[in-house]
Amino acid sequence: MTIGDLAERAGVRPSAIRYYERLGLLPAPPRRSGRRDYDASAIAQLAVVQFARATGCSLRDAKRLVRDFTKKPPAQSRWRELADVKIKEIDDLIAHATEMKNMLERISTSCECETLAECGRSLARNRTRWRVEWDRQSRRVPPGSLSLT
């Protein structure tokens, strides 16, 4: 099948398929008359990449998942390994977001400041308390560890 056919079946643009090939997420297909000629396995491999991306995996994660697509280890162990890491990252992200929400709820219900300067002085006096909470939560999710794009 042509790149256009594959793109249509997968719901992506042909440029995305070419990009995935450059990154090693899809193997370069054989060519006929200079055009890419994909077989049915390309649809399956592309679906795996798309699902990985939909679950918050980075392109690097997806590449580790699909490397040597037809070889060992089996898909189930690859998914298990990746899922365990991602679930932990998501749990940490949820805990971090929950703490941020709690901090915002506390300030929205307890702030009685008339001016921003007054608010800033109050926050500065209580910096130790809110910074400890923020720092504790910030350490749970390493920057860039969970890619949603």
C-alpha positions in Angstrom: 0.0 0.0 0.0 1.1 3.6 -0.6 2.0 6.1 2.1 -1.3 7.8 1.3 -3.2 4.6 1.9 -1.4 3.9 5.1 -1.9 7.5 6.3 -5.6 7.3 5.6 -6.1 4.0 7.3 -4.1 5.2 10.4 -5.7 8.6 10.5 -2.4 10.5 10.3 -0.7 12.6 7.7 1.9 11.1 5.3 4.4 13.5 6.8 3.9 11.9 10.2 4.7 8.5 8.7 7.9 9.8 7.1 8.8 11.4 10.4 8.2 8.1 12.3 10.4 6.3 9.8 13.2 8.9 10.3 13.0 8.3 14.0 13.0 4.5 13.7 9.5 4.0 14.9 8.5 2.4 11.6 10.9 0.5 9.4 11.6 2.0 6.0 9.5 0.0 3.5 10.7 -1.4 0.2 10.1 0.9 -2.7 8.4 0.2 -6.0 9.1 2.7 -8.8 10.6 5.0 -6.1 7.4 5.0 -3.9 7.2 3.5 -0.5 5.3 0.2 -0.5 3.9 -0.7 2.9 2.6 -4.1 3.9 -0.2 -4.7 6.5 2.2 -4.9 9.4 2.9 -1.2 9.0 -0.8 -0.5 10.1 -0.2 -2.7 13.2 3.1 -1.1 14.1 1.7 2.4 13.6 -1.3 1.6 15.8 1.1 0.5 18.6 3.0 3.8 18.3 -0.3 5.8 18.3 -1.6 4.0 21.3 1.7 4.6 23.2 1.5 8.3 22.4 -2.2 8.4 23.5 -1.2 7.0 26.9 1.4 9.7 27.4 4.5 8.0 26.1 7.2 10.0 24.5 8.5 9.2 21.0 11.6 7.8 22.7 9.4 5.5 24.8 7.5 4.4 21.7 10.7 3.6 19.9 11.9 1.4 22.8 8.6 -0.4 22.6 8.6 -1.1 18.9 12.3 -1.8 18.4 12.8 -5.1 16.6 9.0 -5.3 16.4 9.0 -9.0 15.4 11.7 -10.1 17.8 11.8 -10.9 21.5 10.9 -9.8 24.2 7.2 -10.4 23.5 4.9 -7.4 23.3 3.3 -8.2 26.7 6.5 -7.8 28.6 7.4 -4.6 26.7 4.0 -3.1 27.6 4.2 -4.3 31.2 7.6 -2.6 31.6 6.6 0.6 30.0 3.2 0.7 31.7 4.8 0.2 35.2 7.0 3.2 34.6 4.3 5.4 33.2 1.7 4.5 35.9 4.3 5.6 38.6 4.9 8.8 36.7 1.2 9.5 36.4 0.6 8.7 40.1 3.3 11.2 40.9 1.8 13.8 38.6 -1.6 13.3 40.1 -0.2 13.8 43.6 1.7 16.9 42.4 -1.5 18.4 40.8 -3.6 17.6 43.8 -1.2 19.5 46.1 -1.2 22.5 43.6 -5.0 22.4 43.7 -5.0 22.3 47.5 -2.7 25.3 47.6 -4.9 27.2 45.2 -8.1 26.3 47.2 -6.5 27.4 50.4 -5.5 30.8 49.0 -8.8 31.3 47.2 -10.8 30.7 50.5 -8.4 32.4 52.9 -6.9 35.4 51.1 -8.4 38.6 52.5 -5.8 40.9 51.0 -6.8 44.2 49.5 -3.7 44.7 47.4 -1.2 42.5 45.7 1.6 44.0 47.9 -0.3 42.9 51.0 -0.8 39.5 49.5 2.9 39.2 48.6 3.9 40.2 52.2 1.6 37.5 53.6 3.0 34.9 51.2 6.5 35.9 52.1 5.8 35.5 55.8 4.4 32.0 55.1 7.0 31.0 52.4 8.5 28.3 54.5 5.2 26.4 54.8 4.1 26.6 51.2 7.6 26.2 49.8 8.1 23.0 51.8 4.8 21.6 50.4 5.7 22.7 46.9 9.3 21.4 47.1 8.1 18.0 48.5 5.7 17.6 45.6 8.1 18.9 43.0 10.6 16.3 43.8 8.1 13.5 43.0 7.9 14.3 39.2 11.2 14.8 37.6 11.0 17.6 34.9 10.4 16.2 31.5 9.7 12.7 32.7 6.1 12.6 31.5 5.6 13.7 28.0 2.1 14.3 26.9 2.9 15.7 23.6 
